[in-house]
């Protein structure tokens, strides 16, 4: 999320510009931990659409991968 924030800032945007996030996890048991961190970056009333999907594996064997679409 911090990296995403840096990318948004470089483009002159903030997390408020995000309209959709796709979250891929290797273990659905981590959902509540991921959700706690994710939610801290957004206003609950204006949070973007999102999907969370469990996958068998992620590149470099990380536990979470997040992509987003932001509109300026």
CHARMM internal coordinates of N, CA and C (Angstrom, degrees):
IC EDIT
DIST 1 N 1 CA 1.4332
DIST 1 CA 1 C 1.5335
ANGL 1 N 1 CA 1 C 109.99
DIST 1 C 2 N 1.3258
ANGL 1 CA 1 C 2 N 116.30
DIHE 1 N 1 CA 1 C 2 N -37.36
DIST 2 N 2 CA 1.4683
ANGL 1 C 2 N 2 CA 118.52
DIHE 1 CA 1 C 2 N 2 CA 177.72
DIST 2 CA 2 C 1.5217
ANGL 2 N 2 CA 2 C 110.56
DIHE 1 C 2 N 2 CA 2 C -63.62
DIST 2 C 3 N 1.3209
ANGL 2 CA 2 C 3 N 116.80
DIHE 2 N 2 CA 2 C 3 N -43.04
DIST 3 N 3 CA 1.4588
ANGL 2 C 3 N 3 CA 121.17
DIHE 2 CA 2 C 3 N 3 CA 178.42
DIST 3 CA 3 C 1.5258
ANGL 3 N 3 CA 3 C 110.24
DIHE 2 C 3 N 3 CA 3 C -61.24
DIST 3 C 4 N 1.3327
ANGL 3 CA 3 C 4 N 116.63
DIHE 3 N 3 CA 3 C 4 N -43.10
DIST 4 N 4 CA 1.4580
ANGL 3 C 4 N 4 CA 120.72
DIHE 3 CA 3 C 4 N 4 CA 178.08
DIST 4 CA 4 C 1.5285
ANGL 4 N 4 CA 4 C 110.12
DIHE 3 C 4 N 4 CA 4 C -60.83
DIST 4 C 5 N 1.3236
ANGL 4 CA 4 C 5 N 116.83
DIHE 4 N 4 CA 4 C 5 N -39.34
DIST 5 N 5 CA 1.4604
ANGL 4 C 5 N 5 CA 121.19
DIHE 4 CA 4 C 5 N 5 CA 177.65
DIST 5 CA 5 C 1.5178
ANGL 5 N 5 CA 5 C 111.89
DIHE 4 C 5 N 5 CA 5 C -61.33
DIST 5 C 6 N 1.3295
ANGL 5 CA 5 C 6 N 117.13
DIHE 5 N 5 CA 5 C 6 N -40.73
DIST 6 N 6 CA 1.4701
ANGL 5 C 6 N 6 CA 121.12
DIHE 5 CA 5 C 6 N 6 CA 178.14
DIST 6 CA 6 C 1.5257
ANGL 6 N 6 CA 6 C 111.02
DIHE 5 C 6 N 6 CA 6 C -64.42
DIST 6 C 7 N 1.3147
ANGL 6 CA 6 C 7 N 116.21
DIHE 6 N 6 CA 6 C 7 N -41.53
DIST 7 N 7 CA 1.4654
ANGL 6 C 7 N 7 CA 120.71
DIHE 6 CA 6 C 7 N 7 CA 179.20
DIST 7 CA 7 C 1.5260
ANGL 7 N 7 CA 7 C 110.23
DIHE 6 C 7 N 7 CA 7 C -65.20
DIST 7 C 8 N 1.3250
ANGL 7 CA 7 C 8 N 116.29
DIHE 7 N 7 CA 7 C 8 N -43.97
DIST 8 N 8 CA 1.4646
ANGL 7 C 8 N 8 CA 119.99
DIHE 7 CA 7 C 8 N 8 CA 177.69
DIST 8 CA 8 C 1.5295
ANGL 8 N 8 CA 8 C 110.96
DIHE 7 C 8 N 8 CA 8 C -60.87
DIST 8 C 9 N 1.3298
ANGL 8 CA 8 C 9 N 116.79
DIHE 8 N 8 CA 8 C 9 N -46.05
DIST 9 N 9 CA 1.4653
ANGL 8 C 9 N 9 CA 120.43
DIHE 8 CA 8 C 9 N 9 CA 179.96
DIST 9 CA 9 C 1.5178
ANGL 9 N 9 CA 9 C 112.12
DIHE 8 C 9 N 9 CA 9 C -60.63
DIST 9 C 10 N 1.3273
ANGL 9 CA 9 C 10 N 116.85
DIHE 9 N 9 CA 9 C 10 N -40.08
DIST 10 N 10 CA 1.4662
ANGL 9 C 10 N 10 CA 120.74
DIHE 9 CA 9 C 10 N 10 CA 179.11
DIST 10 CA 10 C 1.5233
ANGL 10 N 10 CA 10 C 111.22
DIHE 9 C 10 N 10 CA 10 C -62.97
DIST 10 C 11 N 1.3322
ANGL 10 CA 10 C 11 N 116.59
DIHE 10 N 10 CA 10 C 11 N -27.00
DIST 11 N 11 CA 1.4638
ANGL 10 C 11 N 11 CA 121.80
DIHE 10 CA 10 C 11 N 11 CA 179.60
DIST 11 CA 11 C 1.5347
ANGL 11 N 11 CA 11 C 111.43
DIHE 10 C 11 N 11 CA 11 C -93.70
DIST 11 C 12 N 1.3374
ANGL 11 CA 11 C 12 N 116.74
DIHE 11 N 11 CA 11 C 12 N 5.81
DIST 12 N 12 CA 1.4545
ANGL 11 C 12 N 12 CA 120.43
DIHE 11 CA 11 C 12 N 12 CA -179.92
DIST 12 CA 12 C 1.5186
ANGL 12 N 12 CA 12 C 113.24
DIHE 11 C 12 N 12 CA 12 C 75.76
DIST 12 C 13 N 1.3231
ANGL 12 CA 12 C 13 N 116.89
DIHE 12 N 12 CA 12 C 13 N 27.92
DIST 13 N 13 CA 1.4697
ANGL 12 C 13 N 13 CA 121.53
DIHE 12 CA 12 C 13 N 13 CA -178.37
DIST 13 CA 13 C 1.5242
ANGL 13 N 13 CA 13 C 110.41
DIHE 12 C 13 N 13 CA 13 C -126.77
DIST 13 C 14 N 1.3301
ANGL 13 CA 13 C 14 N 115.20
DIHE 13 N 13 CA 13 C 14 N 173.52
DIST 14 N 14 CA 1.4666
ANGL 13 C 14 N 14 CA 122.72
DIHE 13 CA 13 C 14 N 14 CA 175.87
DIST 14 CA 14 C 1.5262
ANGL 14 N 14 CA 14 C 107.99
DIHE 13 C 14 N 14 CA 14 C -131.75
DIST 14 C 15 N 1.3097
ANGL 14 CA 14 C 15 N 116.00
DIHE 14 N 14 CA 14 C 15 N -178.43
DIST 15 N 15 CA 1.4621
ANGL 14 C 15 N 15 CA 120.20
DIHE 14 CA 14 C 15 N 15 CA 177.01
DIST 15 CA 15 C 1.5219
ANGL 15 N 15 CA 15 C 111.52
DIHE 14 C 15 N 15 CA 15 C -62.41
DIST 15 C 16 N 1.3128
ANGL 15 CA 15 C 16 N 118.13
DIHE 15 N 15 CA 15 C 16 N -21.70
DIST 16 N 16 CA 1.4705
ANGL 15 C 16 N 16 CA 121.91
DIHE 15 CA 15 C 16 N 16 CA 177.33
DIST 16 CA 16 C 1.5315
ANGL 16 N 16 CA 16 C 112.04
DIHE 15 C 16 N 16 CA 16 C -65.61
DIST 16 C 17 N 1.3353
ANGL 16 CA 16 C 17 N 117.20
DIHE 16 N 16 CA 16 C 17 N -20.15
DIST 17 N 17 CA 1.4552
ANGL 16 C 17 N 17 CA 121.24
DIHE 16 CA 16 C 17 N 17 CA 179.75
DIST 17 CA 17 C 1.5280
ANGL 17 N 17 CA 17 C 113.04
DIHE 16 C 17 N 17 CA 17 C -82.63
DIST 17 C 18 N 1.3087
ANGL 17 CA 17 C 18 N 117.14
DIHE 17 N 17 CA 17 C 18 N -11.16
DIST 18 N 18 CA 1.4623
ANGL 17 C 18 N 18 CA 120.68
DIHE 17 CA 17 C 18 N 18 CA -178.70
DIST 18 CA 18 C 1.5255
ANGL 18 N 18 CA 18 C 109.99
DIHE 17 C 18 N 18 CA 18 C -74.28
DIST 18 C 19 N 1.3298
ANGL 18 CA 18 C 19 N 116.06
DIHE 18 N 18 CA 18 C 19 N 131.14
DIST 19 N 19 CA 1.4613
ANGL 18 C 19 N 19 CA 120.47
DIHE 18 CA 18 C 19 N 19 CA 179.39
DIST 19 CA 19 C 1.5293
ANGL 19 N 19 CA 19 C 112.60
DIHE 18 C 19 N 19 CA 19 C -109.99
DIST 19 C 20 N 1.3478
ANGL 19 CA 19 C 20 N 117.84
DIHE 19 N 19 CA 19 C 20 N -17.55
DIST 20 N 20 CA 1.4640
ANGL 19 C 20 N 20 CA 120.48
DIHE 19 CA 19 C 20 N 20 CA 178.83
DIST 20 CA 20 C 1.5188
ANGL 20 N 20 CA 20 C 110.20
DIHE 19 C 20 N 20 CA 20 C -158.82
DIST 20 C 21 N 1.3133
ANGL 20 CA 20 C 21 N 115.90
DIHE 20 N 20 CA 20 C 21 N 139.59
DIST 21 N 21 CA 1.4643
ANGL 20 C 21 N 21 CA 122.33
DIHE 20 CA 20 C 21 N 21 CA 174.88
DIST 21 CA 21 C 1.5181
ANGL 21 N 21 CA 21 C 109.63
DIHE 20 C 21 N 21 CA 21 C -125.58
DIST 21 C 22 N 1.3095
ANGL 21 CA 21 C 22 N 115.42
DIHE 21 N 21 CA 21 C 22 N 142.13
DIST 22 N 22 CA 1.4656
ANGL 21 C 22 N 22 CA 122.49
DIHE 21 CA 21 C 22 N 22 CA 172.13
DIST 22 CA 22 C 1.5199
ANGL 22 N 22 CA 22 C 106.56
DIHE 21 C 22 N 22 CA 22 C -115.82
DIST 22 C 23 N 1.3081
ANGL 22 CA 22 C 23 N 115.83
DIHE 22 N 22 CA 22 C 23 N 125.11
DIST 23 N 23 CA 1.4596
ANGL 22 C 23 N 23 CA 121.08
DIHE 22 CA 22 C 23 N 23 CA -177.46
DIST 23 CA 23 C 1.5243
ANGL 23 N 23 CA 23 C 108.00
DIHE 22 C 23 N 23 CA 23 C -118.77
DIST 23 C 24 N 1.3129
ANGL 23 CA 23 C 24 N 115.36
DIHE 23 N 23 CA 23 C 24 N 126.06
DIST 24 N 24 CA 1.4575
ANGL 23 C 24 N 24 CA 121.89
DIHE 23 CA 23 C 24 N 24 CA 178.99
DIST 24 CA 24 C 1.5204
ANGL 24 N 24 CA 24 C 107.96
DIHE 23 C 24 N 24 CA 24 C -114.67
DIST 24 C 25 N 1.3227
ANGL 24 CA 24 C 25 N 117.21
DIHE 24 N 24 CA 24 C 25 N 129.49
DIST 25 N 25 CA 1.4584
ANGL 24 C 25 N 25 CA 121.99
DIHE 24 CA 24 C 25 N 25 CA -178.15
DIST 25 CA 25 C 1.5169
ANGL 25 N 25 CA 25 C 110.24
DIHE 24 C 25 N 25 CA 25 C -126.97
DIST 25 C 26 N 1.3134
ANGL 25 CA 25 C 26 N 114.86
DIHE 25 N 25 CA 25 C 26 N 149.19
DIST 26 N 26 CA 1.4592
ANGL 25 C 26 N 26 CA 119.03
DIHE 25 CA 25 C 26 N 26 CA 178.12
DIST 26 CA 26 C 1.5270
ANGL 26 N 26 CA 26 C 111.83
DIHE 25 C 26 N 26 CA 26 C -88.10
DIST 26 C 27 N 1.3435
ANGL 26 CA 26 C 27 N 116.68
DIHE 26 N 26 CA 26 C 27 N -14.60
DIST 27 N 27 CA 1.4643
ANGL 26 C 27 N 27 CA 120.42
DIHE 26 CA 26 C 27 N 27 CA -178.74
DIST 27 CA 27 C 1.5293
ANGL 27 N 27 CA 27 C 109.12
DIHE 26 C 27 N 27 CA 27 C -147.38
DIST 27 C 28 N 1.3180
ANGL 27 CA 27 C 28 N 116.72
DIHE 27 N 27 CA 27 C 28 N 111.03
DIST 28 N 28 CA 1.4636
ANGL 27 C 28 N 28 CA 121.80
DIHE 27 CA 27 C 28 N 28 CA -178.04
DIST 28 CA 28 C 1.5322
ANGL 28 N 28 CA 28 C 111.79
DIHE 27 C 28 N 28 CA 28 C -62.15
DIST 28 C 29 N 1.3214
ANGL 28 CA 28 C 29 N 117.58
DIHE 28 N 28 CA 28 C 29 N -18.87
DIST 29 N 29 CA 1.4672
ANGL 28 C 29 N 29 CA 121.01
DIHE 28 CA 28 C 29 N 29 CA 177.71
DIST 29 CA 29 C 1.5319
ANGL 29 N 29 CA 29 C 111.64
DIHE 28 C 29 N 29 CA 29 C -63.24
DIST 29 C 30 N 1.3158
ANGL 29 CA 29 C 30 N 117.59
DIHE 29 N 29 CA 29 C 30 N -17.90
DIST 30 N 30 CA 1.4637
ANGL 29 C 30 N 30 CA 121.73
DIHE 29 CA 29 C 30 N 30 CA 179.08
DIST 30 CA 30 C 1.5208
ANGL 30 N 30 CA 30 C 112.65
DIHE 29 C 30 N 30 CA 30 C -88.64
DIST 30 C 31 N 1.3327
ANGL 30 CA 30 C 31 N 117.20
DIHE 30 N 30 CA 30 C 31 N 4.80
DIST 31 N 31 CA 1.4701
ANGL 30 C 31 N 31 CA 120.96
DIHE 30 CA 30 C 31 N 31 CA -174.91
DIST 31 CA 31 C 1.5288
ANGL 31 N 31 CA 31 C 113.17
DIHE 30 C 31 N 31 CA 31 C -53.54
DIST 31 C 32 N 1.3180
ANGL 31 CA 31 C 32 N 118.41
DIHE 31 N 31 CA 31 C 32 N -49.45
DIST 32 N 32 CA 1.4629
ANGL 31 C 32 N 32 CA 119.66
DIHE 31 CA 31 C 32 N 32 CA -175.45
DIST 32 CA 32 C 1.5261
ANGL 32 N 32 CA 32 C 111.64
DIHE 31 C 32 N 32 CA 32 C -65.17
DIST 32 C 33 N 1.3214
ANGL 32 CA 32 C 33 N 117.96
DIHE 32 N 32 CA 32 C 33 N -37.64
DIST 33 N 33 CA 1.4773
ANGL 32 C 33 N 33 CA 120.67
DIHE 32 CA 32 C 33 N 33 CA 177.32
DIST 33 CA 33 C 1.5176
ANGL 33 N 33 CA 33 C 110.39
DIHE 32 C 33 N 33 CA 33 C -65.92
DIST 33 C 34 N 1.3227
ANGL 33 CA 33 C 34 N 116.61
DIHE 33 N 33 CA 33 C 34 N -43.81
DIST 34 N 34 CA 1.4600
ANGL 33 C 34 N 34 CA 121.35
DIHE 33 CA 33 C 34 N 34 CA 179.13
DIST 34 CA 34 C 1.5267
ANGL 34 N 34 CA 34 C 109.79
DIHE 33 C 34 N 34 CA 34 C -64.12
DIST 34 C 35 N 1.3239
ANGL 34 CA 34 C 35 N 116.77
DIHE 34 N 34 CA 34 C 35 N -44.22
DIST 35 N 35 CA 1.4574
ANGL 34 C 35 N 35 CA 121.44
DIHE 34 CA 34 C 35 N 35 CA -178.74
DIST 35 CA 35 C 1.5250
ANGL 35 N 35 CA 35 C 111.84
DIHE 34 C 35 N 35 CA 35 C -61.90
DIST 35 C 36 N 1.3210
ANGL 35 CA 35 C 36 N 117.61
DIHE 35 N 35 CA 35 C 36 N -38.15
DIST 36 N 36 CA 1.4630
ANGL 35 C 36 N 36 CA 121.72
DIHE 35 CA 35 C 36 N 36 CA 179.04
DIST 36 CA 36 C 1.5228
ANGL 36 N 36 CA 36 C 110.87
DIHE 35 C 36 N 36 CA 36 C -62.01
DIST 36 C 37 N 1.3114
ANGL 36 CA 36 C 37 N 117.05
DIHE 36 N 36 CA 36 C 37 N -46.59
DIST 37 N 37 CA 1.4654
ANGL 36 C 37 N 37 CA 120.83
DIHE 36 CA 36 C 37 N 37 CA 179.08
DIST 37 CA 37 C 1.5209
ANGL 37 N 37 CA 37 C 110.09
DIHE 36 C 37 N 37 CA 37 C -67.73
DIST 37 C 38 N 1.3098
ANGL 37 CA 37 C 38 N 117.28
DIHE 37 N 37 CA 37 C 38 N -48.17
DIST 38 N 38 CA 1.4719
ANGL 37 C 38 N 38 CA 122.26
DIHE 37 CA 37 C 38 N 38 CA -179.59
DIST 38 CA 38 C 1.5242
ANGL 38 N 38 CA 38 C 110.82
DIHE 37 C 38 N 38 CA 38 C -55.55
DIST 38 C 39 N 1.3282
ANGL 38 CA 38 C 39 N 116.91
DIHE 38 N 38 CA 38 C 39 N -48.38
DIST 39 N 39 CA 1.4644
ANGL 38 C 39 N 39 CA 121.86
DIHE 38 CA 38 C 39 N 39 CA -176.81
DIST 39 CA 39 C 1.5235
ANGL 39 N 39 CA 39 C 112.53
DIHE 38 C 39 N 39 CA 39 C -63.01
DIST 39 C 40 N 1.3164
ANGL 39 CA 39 C 40 N 117.94
DIHE 39 N 39 CA 39 C 40 N -26.14
DIST 40 N 40 CA 1.4663
ANGL 39 C 40 N 40 CA 120.43
DIHE 39 CA 39 C 40 N 40 CA -178.73
DIST 40 CA 40 C 1.5336
ANGL 40 N 40 CA 40 C 112.34
DIHE 39 C 40 N 40 CA 40 C -69.72
DIST 40 C 41 N 1.3184
ANGL 40 CA 40 C 41 N 117.59
DIHE 40 N 40 CA 40 C 41 N -12.49
DIST 41 N 41 CA 1.4594
ANGL 40 C 41 N 41 CA 121.67
DIHE 40 CA 40 C 41 N 41 CA -178.83
DIST 41 CA 41 C 1.5305
ANGL 41 N 41 CA 41 C 113.47
DIHE 40 C 41 N 41 CA 41 C -97.82
DIST 41 C 42 N 1.3300
ANGL 41 CA 41 C 42 N 117.44
DIHE 41 N 41 CA 41 C 42 N -6.29
DIST 42 N 42 CA 1.4607
ANGL 41 C 42 N 42 CA 120.77
DIHE 41 CA 41 C 42 N 42 CA -175.22
DIST 42 CA 42 C 1.5181
ANGL 42 N 42 CA 42 C 111.54
DIHE 41 C 42 N 42 CA 42 C -130.75
DIST 42 C 43 N 1.3334
ANGL 42 CA 42 C 43 N 114.95
DIHE 42 N 42 CA 42 C 43 N 152.77
DIST 43 N 43 CA 1.4486
ANGL 42 C 43 N 43 CA 122.41
DIHE 42 CA 42 C 43 N 43 CA 171.45
DIST 43 CA 43 C 1.5294
ANGL 43 N 43 CA 43 C 105.86
DIHE 42 C 43 N 43 CA 43 C -79.42
DIST 43 C 44 N 1.3078
ANGL 43 CA 43 C 44 N 117.70
DIHE 43 N 43 CA 43 C 44 N 126.95
DIST 44 N 44 CA 1.4673
ANGL 43 C 44 N 44 CA 121.18
DIHE 43 CA 43 C 44 N 44 CA -175.53
DIST 44 CA 44 C 1.5335
ANGL 44 N 44 CA 44 C 112.45
DIHE 43 C 44 N 44 CA 44 C -56.15
DIST 44 C 45 N 1.3179
ANGL 44 CA 44 C 45 N 116.77
DIHE 44 N 44 CA 44 C 45 N -35.93
DIST 45 N 45 CA 1.4751
ANGL 44 C 45 N 45 CA 120.83
DIHE 44 CA 44 C 45 N 45 CA -177.18
DIST 45 CA 45 C 1.5262
ANGL 45 N 45 CA 45 C 112.67
DIHE 44 C 45 N 45 CA 45 C -72.59
DIST 45 C 46 N 1.3313
ANGL 45 CA 45 C 46 N 117.26
DIHE 45 N 45 CA 45 C 46 N -25.40
DIST 46 N 46 CA 1.4662
ANGL 45 C 46 N 46 CA 120.16
DIHE 45 CA 45 C 46 N 46 CA -176.12
DIST 46 CA 46 C 1.5262
ANGL 46 N 46 CA 46 C 113.10
DIHE 45 C 46 N 46 CA 46 C -121.80
DIST 46 C 47 N 1.3151
ANGL 46 CA 46 C 47 N 116.88
DIHE 46 N 46 CA 46 C 47 N 14.87
DIST 47 N 47 CA 1.4724
ANGL 46 C 47 N 47 CA 120.52
DIHE 46 CA 46 C 47 N 47 CA -178.30
DIST 47 CA 47 C 1.5267
ANGL 47 N 47 CA 47 C 110.79
DIHE 46 C 47 N 47 CA 47 C -59.12
DIST 47 C 48 N 1.3242
ANGL 47 CA 47 C 48 N 116.83
DIHE 47 N 47 CA 47 C 48 N 145.72
DIST 48 N 48 CA 1.4701
ANGL 47 C 48 N 48 CA 119.95
DIHE 47 CA 47 C 48 N 48 CA -178.67
DIST 48 CA 48 C 1.5257
ANGL 48 N 48 CA 48 C 112.31
DIHE 47 C 48 N 48 CA 48 C -72.11
DIST 48 C 49 N 1.3226
ANGL 48 CA 48 C 49 N 114.81
DIHE 48 N 48 CA 48 C 49 N 163.09
DIST 49 N 49 CA 1.4621
ANGL 48 C 49 N 49 CA 120.35
DIHE 48 CA 48 C 49 N 49 CA 171.75
DIST 49 CA 49 C 1.5261
ANGL 49 N 49 CA 49 C 107.76
DIHE 48 C 49 N 49 CA 49 C -61.10
DIST 49 C 50 N 1.3185
ANGL 49 CA 49 C 50 N 115.94
DIHE 49 N 49 CA 49 C 50 N 150.82
DIST 50 N 50 CA 1.4615
ANGL 49 C 50 N 50 CA 118.21
DIHE 49 CA 49 C 50 N 50 CA 177.98
DIST 50 CA 50 C 1.5097
ANGL 50 N 50 CA 50 C 110.50
DIHE 49 C 50 N 50 CA 50 C -153.60
DIST 50 C 51 N 1.3126
ANGL 50 CA 50 C 51 N 112.75
DIHE 50 N 50 CA 50 C 51 N 159.62
DIST 51 N 51 CA 1.4542
ANGL 50 C 51 N 51 CA 121.05
DIHE 50 CA 50 C 51 N 51 CA 172.94
DIST 51 CA 51 C 1.5148
ANGL 51 N 51 CA 51 C 106.96
DIHE 50 C 51 N 51 CA 51 C -134.58
DIST 51 C 52 N 1.3168
ANGL 51 CA 51 C 52 N 115.96
DIHE 51 N 51 CA 51 C 52 N 146.52
DIST 52 N 52 CA 1.4521
ANGL 51 C 52 N 52 CA 121.38
DIHE 51 CA 51 C 52 N 52 CA 177.32
DIST 52 CA 52 C 1.5164
ANGL 52 N 52 CA 52 C 107.18
DIHE 51 C 52 N 52 CA 52 C -128.77
DIST 52 C 53 N 1.3269
ANGL 52 CA 52 C 53 N 115.97
DIHE 52 N 52 CA 52 C 53 N 124.92
DIST 53 N 53 CA 1.4539
ANGL 52 C 53 N 53 CA 121.76
DIHE 52 CA 52 C 53 N 53 CA -174.26
DIST 53 CA 53 C 1.5254
ANGL 53 N 53 CA 53 C 109.69
DIHE 52 C 53 N 53 CA 53 C -129.83
DIST 53 C 54 N 1.3209
ANGL 53 CA 53 C 54 N 115.75
DIHE 53 N 53 CA 53 C 54 N 132.92
DIST 54 N 54 CA 1.4558
ANGL 53 C 54 N 54 CA 119.30
DIHE 53 CA 53 C 54 N 54 CA 173.84
DIST 54 CA 54 C 1.5167
ANGL 54 N 54 CA 54 C 108.55
DIHE 53 C 54 N 54 CA 54 C -84.42
DIST 54 C 55 N 1.3313
ANGL 54 CA 54 C 55 N 115.63
DIHE 54 N 54 CA 54 C 55 N 134.18
DIST 55 N 55 CA 1.4566
ANGL 54 C 55 N 55 CA 121.48
DIHE 54 CA 54 C 55 N 55 CA 178.93
DIST 55 CA 55 C 1.5301
ANGL 55 N 55 CA 55 C 109.19
DIHE 54 C 55 N 55 CA 55 C -125.13
DIST 55 C 56 N 1.3169
ANGL 55 CA 55 C 56 N 115.87
DIHE 55 N 55 CA 55 C 56 N 160.17
DIST 56 N 56 CA 1.4691
ANGL 55 C 56 N 56 CA 120.10
DIHE 55 CA 55 C 56 N 56 CA -177.71
DIST 56 CA 56 C 1.5194
ANGL 56 N 56 CA 56 C 112.39
DIHE 55 C 56 N 56 CA 56 C -68.63
DIST 56 C 57 N 1.3357
ANGL 56 CA 56 C 57 N 116.36
DIHE 56 N 56 CA 56 C 57 N -34.72
DIST 57 N 57 CA 1.4588
ANGL 56 C 57 N 57 CA 119.75
DIHE 56 CA 56 C 57 N 57 CA -176.65
DIST 57 CA 57 C 1.5202
ANGL 57 N 57 CA 57 C 108.76
DIHE 56 C 57 N 57 CA 57 C -160.23
DIST 57 C 58 N 1.3234
ANGL 57 CA 57 C 58 N 115.37
DIHE 57 N 57 CA 57 C 58 N 153.76
DIST 58 N 58 CA 1.4608
ANGL 57 C 58 N 58 CA 121.95
DIHE 57 CA 57 C 58 N 58 CA 176.75
DIST 58 CA 58 C 1.5230
ANGL 58 N 58 CA 58 C 108.93
DIHE 57 C 58 N 58 CA 58 C -124.80
DIST 58 C 59 N 1.3340
ANGL 58 CA 58 C 59 N 117.56
DIHE 58 N 58 CA 58 C 59 N 157.85
DIST 59 N 59 CA 1.4614
ANGL 58 C 59 N 59 CA 119.94
DIHE 58 CA 58 C 59 N 59 CA 179.15
DIST 59 CA 59 C 1.5337
ANGL 59 N 59 CA 59 C 110.99
DIHE 58 C 59 N 59 CA 59 C -54.96
DIST 59 C 60 N 1.2930
ANGL 59 CA 59 C 60 N 115.20
DIHE 59 N 59 CA 59 C 60 N 141.60
DIST 60 N 60 CA 1.4663
ANGL 59 C 60 N 60 CA 123.08
DIHE 59 CA 59 C 60 N 60 CA 179.90
DIST 60 CA 60 C 1.5281
ANGL 60 N 60 CA 60 C 112.42
DIHE 59 C 60 N 60 CA 60 C 59.82
DIST 60 C 61 N 1.3222
ANGL 60 CA 60 C 61 N 115.96
DIHE 60 N 60 CA 60 C 61 N 16.40
DIST 61 N 61 CA 1.4630
ANGL 60 C 61 N 61 CA 122.30
DIHE 60 CA 60 C 61 N 61 CA 176.24
DIST 61 CA 61 C 1.5298
ANGL 61 N 61 CA 61 C 113.50
DIHE 60 C 61 N 61 CA 61 C 58.68
DIST 61 C 62 N 1.3377
ANGL 61 CA 61 C 62 N 116.54
DIHE 61 N 61 CA 61 C 62 N 33.43
DIST 62 N 62 CA 1.4631
ANGL 61 C 62 N 62 CA 120.41
DIHE 61 CA 61 C 62 N 62 CA 175.03
DIST 62 CA 62 C 1.5228
ANGL 62 N 62 CA 62 C 109.15
DIHE 61 C 62 N 62 CA 62 C -75.21
DIST 62 C 63 N 1.3170
ANGL 62 CA 62 C 63 N 117.06
DIHE 62 N 62 CA 62 C 63 N 165.51
DIST 63 N 63 CA 1.4610
ANGL 62 C 63 N 63 CA 121.43
DIHE 62 CA 62 C 63 N 63 CA -177.94
DIST 63 CA 63 C 1.5252
ANGL 63 N 63 CA 63 C 113.20
DIHE 62 C 63 N 63 CA 63 C -91.24
DIST 63 C 64 N 1.3482
ANGL 63 CA 63 C 64 N 116.96
DIHE 63 N 63 CA 63 C 64 N -25.33
DIST 64 N 64 CA 1.4622
ANGL 63 C 64 N 64 CA 121.27
DIHE 63 CA 63 C 64 N 64 CA -175.62
DIST 64 CA 64 C 1.5200
ANGL 64 N 64 CA 64 C 109.33
DIHE 63 C 64 N 64 CA 64 C -141.40
DIST 64 C 65 N 1.3298
ANGL 64 CA 64 C 65 N 115.05
DIHE 64 N 64 CA 64 C 65 N 140.11
DIST 65 N 65 CA 1.4632
ANGL 64 C 65 N 65 CA 121.10
DIHE 64 CA 64 C 65 N 65 CA 171.51
DIST 65 CA 65 C 1.5242
ANGL 65 N 65 CA 65 C 106.68
DIHE 64 C 65 N 65 CA 65 C -134.53
DIST 65 C 66 N 1.3362
ANGL 65 CA 65 C 66 N 116.14
DIHE 65 N 65 CA 65 C 66 N 131.89
DIST 66 N 66 CA 1.4574
ANGL 65 C 66 N 66 CA 120.87
DIHE 65 CA 65 C 66 N 66 CA -178.23
DIST 66 CA 66 C 1.5308
ANGL 66 N 66 CA 66 C 108.71
DIHE 65 C 66 N 66 CA 66 C -126.19
DIST 66 C 67 N 1.3151
ANGL 66 CA 66 C 67 N 116.20
DIHE 66 N 66 CA 66 C 67 N 130.82
DIST 67 N 67 CA 1.4583
ANGL 66 C 67 N 67 CA 120.38
DIHE 66 CA 66 C 67 N 67 CA 172.03
DIST 67 CA 67 C 1.5164
ANGL 67 N 67 CA 67 C 106.90
DIHE 66 C 67 N 67 CA 67 C -122.48
DIST 67 C 68 N 1.3220
ANGL 67 CA 67 C 68 N 115.31
DIHE 67 N 67 CA 67 C 68 N 154.16
DIST 68 N 68 CA 1.4611
ANGL 67 C 68 N 68 CA 117.62
DIHE 67 CA 67 C 68 N 68 CA -179.24
DIST 68 CA 68 C 1.5205
ANGL 68 N 68 CA 68 C 110.78
DIHE 67 C 68 N 68 CA 68 C -143.14
DIST 68 C 69 N 1.3255
ANGL 68 CA 68 C 69 N 114.03
DIHE 68 N 68 CA 68 C 69 N 160.39
DIST 69 N 69 CA 1.4590
ANGL 68 C 69 N 69 CA 121.97
DIHE 68 CA 68 C 69 N 69 CA 173.32
DIST 69 CA 69 C 1.5146
ANGL 69 N 69 CA 69 C 105.84
DIHE 68 C 69 N 69 CA 69 C -117.02
DIST 69 C 70 N 1.3217
ANGL 69 CA 69 C 70 N 115.73
DIHE 69 N 69 CA 69 C 70 N 125.66
DIST 70 N 70 CA 1.4699
ANGL 69 C 70 N 70 CA 121.11
DIHE 69 CA 69 C 70 N 70 CA 179.36
DIST 70 CA 70 C 1.5212
ANGL 70 N 70 CA 70 C 108.51
DIHE 69 C 70 N 70 CA 70 C -121.57
DIST 70 C 71 N 1.3207
ANGL 70 CA 70 C 71 N 116.23
DIHE 70 N 70 CA 70 C 71 N 145.34
DIST 71 N 71 CA 1.4550
ANGL 70 C 71 N 71 CA 122.46
DIHE 70 CA 70 C 71 N 71 CA -179.11
DIST 71 CA 71 C 1.5234
ANGL 71 N 71 CA 71 C 108.37
DIHE 70 C 71 N 71 CA 71 C -119.82
DIST 71 C 72 N 1.3090
ANGL 71 CA 71 C 72 N 115.27
DIHE 71 N 71 CA 71 C 72 N 129.58
DIST 72 N 72 CA 1.4542
ANGL 71 C 72 N 72 CA 120.28
DIHE 71 CA 71 C 72 N 72 CA -179.10
DIST 72 CA 72 C 1.5072
ANGL 72 N 72 CA 72 C 110.67
DIHE 71 C 72 N 72 CA 72 C -94.38
END
COOR INIT
IC SEED 1 N 1 CA 1 C
IC BUILD
